Amino acid sequence: MRIEGRVEKITDAESDAYFQSRPQGSRLGAWASPQSQVIVDRGVLEDNIDKYNAQFGDGEIPRPAHWGGYRIVPTVVGVLAGAQQPIA
């Protein structure tokens, strides 16, 4: 499959809604993982998970400011289904 189109950042409200729909472990992981940084080992992530689990407890886990998403607004969708050339 091939998709072409423009990319747009989703709104904070859309990011918030999607973030809250994710499992608790995934939300904690978003806080625990230092994005785009090298970590020594998995223990760093596990320690961070414990830290944020203690911080948020059973309460709501807010979306980190650095966490959001993008969407592709397609203008062309091509499908290659058992053929040599895509159908666009």
Steps between C-alpha positions, in 0.01 A plus 500: 500500500619849421345815642582853391362816650567779739599454862340704774553512873193390693353735759581484870143385564540209255837410654348513849208277401723242333752507786225434757368207291835319530571243774652632824836335427523678165417835659767446767742394227446831321628676813776247570662491158744785432411544134785523249760434768727201547442310824749272675263206536141394563548570871485873429150458356390271783627748761318783322179293483521448878565873554199611293278224637573636850443858382163438332381209714145400414416849373482628147823487305518822297643509150863614499551828310737327254246230413271553202429377155465566133259381237531455128218655298518277191486634147612172337460143622666223302447128551732225377302181537671209326593715202831633374381861477304695762149617432479869589 
